[in-house]
Amino acid sequence: MQIILHTGAHGTDNDKLLRCLLRNQQQFAARGVSVPGPARYRDLLDETLDAMQTAAPAPDARAVLMDALLDDGTADRMILSNAFFFGPLRFAIRDGEIYPDAPARVAHLQRLFPGDRVEMFMALRNPASLLPAVIGKIGPHRENGVLGDATPESLRWSGCLARIHEAAPDVSMTIWCNEDSPVLWAAIIREMAGLPPGEKIVGGFDLLSEIMTPEGMKLFRAHLQRRPRMSEPRKRRVMMAFLEKHAIEEKIEEELDMPGWTDAEVDELTRLYDSDIERIRTLPGVNFIAP
């Protein structure tokens, strides 16, 4: 069986993606793809991962999980989504590292499913917006524990992903930038479900419709109807073109509320993030999706 683990940086569209998967649940089931509701597994998996910090999984751990996850016990592919696969939010950034517990937890997840092919899908987020969001949730009094002796400029997703690959080399990773999610949404869902490019899904333009004016979406859909055989790469370019003309500006601008930061510092963090993404594209075990 193929086990798809979906997560994403804090503040990415984790819940929206799960809702989209669940809307396609029946269609996917007909293709041998199971999308269990999160109530079935989130607490169970969290408890199992916590226990694996000090002990190996029980011999029947996989069977117990499958009993909880599958109604009839059959599926070729299963998608599990959890924003906290890498641990609680308070540990999202610690001592200047992004998700320092991720390598161990991915390795534990792989050991839970021996003999299965485990794949991870994950959205990244610009540290210039990730860091304020994390500190804003855990409280500014814990900021020193987040960065330690490091600086915001030292935060690198590539280091996190490289450590995951080292700890769990058989787990492939499909990665994208959350900033690109509206354009990539349908492609991400299809890859998770193992569907061919271009196959229709429910909600493929959900995020796009949130950041584009109603008039723009109407024109965009009419454009697609006139060109039913448009390739996926071409479709993404068309989305970008329509967004240039019809984007809702307040929906595409992120607020970066970090006391003491200047525009120049935010620009530098964004430049470093862009550079880091170029490195990520070349990392072993990574399939990077871009517009």
Secondary structure, DSSP 8 states (H G I E B T S, - for coil): -EEEEEEE-TTSSHHHHHHHHHHTHHHHHTTTEE---GGGTHHHHHHHHHHTTTS---TTHHHHHHHHH-SSS--SEEEEE-TTTT--GGGSEETTEESTTHHHHHHHHHHHSTTSEEEEEEEE--HHHHHHHHHHHH-GGGHHHHHTT--GGG--HHHHHHHHHHH-TTSEEEEEEGGGHHHHHHHHHHHHHT--TT---TTTTHHHHHHB-HHHHHHHHHHHHT-TT--HHHHHHHHHHHHHHHB-HHHH------TT--HHHHHHHHHHHHHHHHHHTTSTTEEE---
